[in-house]
Amino acid sequence: MAKVLLDTSVWIEFFRKREPYHALVTKLIDDEQVACCGIVLAELMQGAKSEKELTVLDDFIHVFAFIPETPELWATAGKLSFQLRRKGVTIGLSDCYIAVAAASEQLQVATLDCHFGELCKPARISLYPL
C-alpha cells in the first residue's frame, strides 16, 4: 500500500482523539502507510504541551518512514512559494515544503488545511481523502 504524508493539522486531530481522524490515522499507522517529514515533526514538537508529549514525538523517528531532506527540496519549496506569490497566492514555506517533499516521493498528503488544494496542481500532489 502507498504511504501517506500526514500534515500537522491531521496529527493534531489524532492526538486530540477527534473522530473520524483518530480512527483514520490509527488505521494508516496499523497498515504502515504513514510517512513523515522533518518540518511536520518540528511543528508537532513546537506545539507539545508536556515532556510526555515530546517523548511520544521522539519515537516518530524510529516508527515512521521519513522523507529524506535535501537542499534541492528546500530550493524547490522556495521556488514554489515565489511562483505562487507572483500569482497573488501566499502559502507558508513549511506547507510548500511539505507539498514538494510529498511530490518527491509520490505520496498523497492528508491535511485539514484548505490551502493545500491550491498546492495540488503547482506541486503535483494529490490529497488523501479525509
Secondary structure as GFF3:
##gff-version 3
##sequence-region A 1 130
A	DSSP	beta_strand	4	6	.	.	.	ID=ss1
A	DSSP	alpha_helix	8	15	.	.	.	ID=ss2
A	DSSP	alpha_helix	21	30	.	.	.	ID=ss3
A	DSSP	beta_strand	34	36	.	.	.	ID=ss4
A	DSSP	alpha_helix	38	46	.	.	.	ID=ss5
A	DSSP	alpha_helix	51	58	.	.	.	ID=ss6
A	DSSP	alpha_helix	60	63	.	.	.	ID=ss7
A	DSSP	beta_strand	65	66	.	.	.	ID=ss8
A	DSSP	alpha_helix	71	86	.	.	.	ID=ss9
A	DSSP	alpha_helix	93	104	.	.	.	ID=ss10
A	DSSP	beta_strand	108	110	.	.	.	ID=ss11
A	DSSP	three_ten_helix	114	119	.	.	.	ID=ss12
A	DSSP	alpha_helix	120	123	.	.	.	ID=ss13
###
